Amino acid sequence: MLHLVRKKKKTLSKHHHTIDRIAEANAVFGGVALFPQLVNVWQTHNVQALSSTTFLMIFFANAIWGVYGIHRKDPAVLLSSCLVLISSGGLSLLSLLWKT
């Protein structure tokens, strides 16, 4: 009867299937997807074609994913969201600073 009263601790199981490894690699790949754009903007100072609103939306969406990754203790989600936060935050900032 005591086992019914105790709260069971939820744990996330770490799967080691091929699709899990692909998903983890995709987290890194997706996380760095905006970095070529960030480098290009940094080098050229050309932000005319960028929408700061879009990158701000991407930034805030990934901030939420980052909190979710912390909550779920999911390093792939956390890594991906942190990388996108850096790149989208940088693009937002440069877009706002360098738009004429």
Disulfide bonds with the S-S distance in Angstrom:
none
